[in-house]
């Protein structure tokens, strides 16, 4: 009887260590830091290309630009307030094409 209890305890104890070591390792290659580290410099709103302001009026009627930024690749970041008062962050290239960032 002692051997049966000991064998059961040993079996249950060994299962706990197996499941504890099966955690998924975290892979970190630094790509996300590069994406979030894009430096945007603030510019005056009237310095935006006409294509961007035209695209904003076409796709987001009634929205107003609160702040504008540009990076080294001539990509623009816009802080925009919609008609309903909602703040949005939009990205566009110099030709007025919207970017997913």
C-alpha positions in Angstrom: 0.0 0.0 0.0 2.9 2.4 0.8 4.4 1.6 -2.5 1.2 2.5 -4.4 0.8 5.8 -2.6 4.5 6.6 -3.2 4.3 5.7 -6.9 1.1 7.8 -7.3 2.7 10.8 -5.6 5.8 10.4 -7.7 3.8 10.3 -10.9 1.7 13.4 -10.0 4.9 15.3 -9.0 6.6 14.5 -12.3 3.6 15.8 -14.3 3.8 19.2 -12.6 7.4 19.7 -13.7 6.7 18.7 -17.3 3.9 21.3 -17.6 5.9 24.0 -15.9 8.7 23.8 -18.5 6.4 23.9 -21.6 6.1 27.7 -21.6 6.4 29.4 -25.0 9.7 31.3 -25.2 9.4 35.0 -26.0 11.1 36.0 -29.3 12.3 39.5 -29.4 14.1 40.8 -32.5 13.7 44.6 -32.0 11.6 45.2 -35.1 8.8 46.9 -33.1 11.2 49.4 -31.6 12.2 50.4 -35.1 8.6 50.9 -36.1 7.7 53.0 -33.1 10.9 55.0 -33.1 10.2 56.8 -36.3 11.0 60.4 -35.6 8.3 62.9 -36.6 9.0 66.6 -36.4 6.2 69.1 -35.9 5.5 71.4 -38.8 3.1 74.3 -39.4 -0.3 73.2 -40.8 0.0 75.6 -43.7 3.3 73.8 -44.7 1.3 70.6 -45.5 1.2 69.6 -49.2 -2.1 70.6 -50.9 -2.6 66.9 -51.8 -2.9 66.0 -48.1 -5.4 68.7 -47.3 -7.4 67.8 -50.4 -7.5 64.1 -49.4 -8.5 65.1 -45.8 -11.4 67.2 -47.1 -12.5 64.4 -49.4 -12.2 61.4 -47.0 -12.9 63.2 -43.7 -15.3 66.1 -44.5 -15.6 68.6 -41.6 -12.4 67.4 -40.0 -9.8 70.0 -38.8 -6.1 69.5 -38.4 -4.9 70.2 -34.9 -1.2 69.4 -35.4 1.0 68.1 -38.3 4.3 66.3 -38.3 6.7 65.0 -40.9 9.5 62.4 -40.9 12.6 61.8 -43.0 10.7 59.7 -45.6 8.2 62.5 -46.3 5.5 60.7 -44.4 3.1 63.0 -42.6 1.4 62.4 -39.3 -1.8 64.4 -38.6 -3.6 64.9 -35.4 -7.2 65.6 -36.6 -10.4 66.5 -34.9 -13.5 65.2 -36.6 -16.9 66.9 -36.8 -18.1 64.9 -33.7 -15.1 66.1 -31.7 -13.2 62.8 -31.9 -9.4 63.1 -32.1 -7.8 60.9 -34.8 -4.2 60.2 -35.7 -3.8 59.8 -39.5 -0.7 59.1 -41.6 -0.3 60.1 -45.3 2.5 60.4 -47.9 3.2 63.6 -49.8 0.8 62.6 -52.6 -2.1 62.4 -50.2 -2.3 58.6 -50.0 -3.3 57.3 -46.6 -0.8 55.0 -44.8 -1.5 52.2 -42.3 0.9 52.7 -39.4 
